[in-house]
Amino acid sequence: MQEVGGSIPPGSTSLRWLRQLRLGKPYRSEGCRGVARRAKPGSLQYSNALASALSTGWGLMKYVYILESLDGVHFYVGLTDDLRARLAKHNAGEVPHTSKYGPWRLKTYVAFSDKKQAVAFEKYLKSASGRAFAKKRL
């Protein structure tokens, strides 16, 4: 497993699950499930496990997402329960922080069953080392 350019200390246990994150492959950490996916332009892609979980009403998933402006210059990291509705709000100009740089496209999202892990991952992506991680890996 490769380390992310020194952004996560090798002995760190608080973000150990982050080092195990691989695009397209589910991971398990302390009983919580998460799935990372690269978004295709104009559509939301769900893994089979995630799609079946959503259709059966299994828990409310939290999504950490990265938006990219169509000009490719601006990025935004956020957290939501409903990706489609949130993306529509961003593109409609209803979110003050993103209204001046739109329209937006969904670049990447990560689904979490645990809100604490989702909030921690969002906070990490908004840090300097998290931005470097996202630029290199997501």
URQUI-V63053 format. One line per field, one symbol per residue. ss: DSSP state (H for helix, E for strand, - for the rest). psi: psi as a letter, one per 30 degrees, with the letter a starting at -180 (. if undefined). burial: I if it has 9 or more other C-alpha atoms within 8 Angstrom, else O. A space follows every 10 residues. Layout:
ss->???
psi->???
burial->???
//
This chain:
ss->---------- -----HHHH- -E--E-EEE- -EEEEEEE-- -------HHH HHHHH----- -EEEEEEEE- ----EEEEEE --HHHHHHHH HH-------- ---EEEEEEE EE--HHHHHH HHHHH--HHH HHHHHHH-
psi->kklihgfjke gkffgefeff kkkfkllkjh gkklkkkkkk kglkkkleee eeeeffgjlj kkkklkkklf fgeklkklkl fjeeeeeeee ffgfjeffef glllkjellk kkfkeeeeee eeeeffleee eeeeeef.
burial->OOIOOOIIOO OOOOOOOOOO IOIIOIIOOO OIIIIIIIII OOOOOOOOOI IOIIOOOOOO IIIIIIIIII OOOOIOIOII OOOOOIIOII IOIOOOOIIO OIOIIIIIII IIIIOOOIIO IIOIIIOOII IOIIOOOO
//
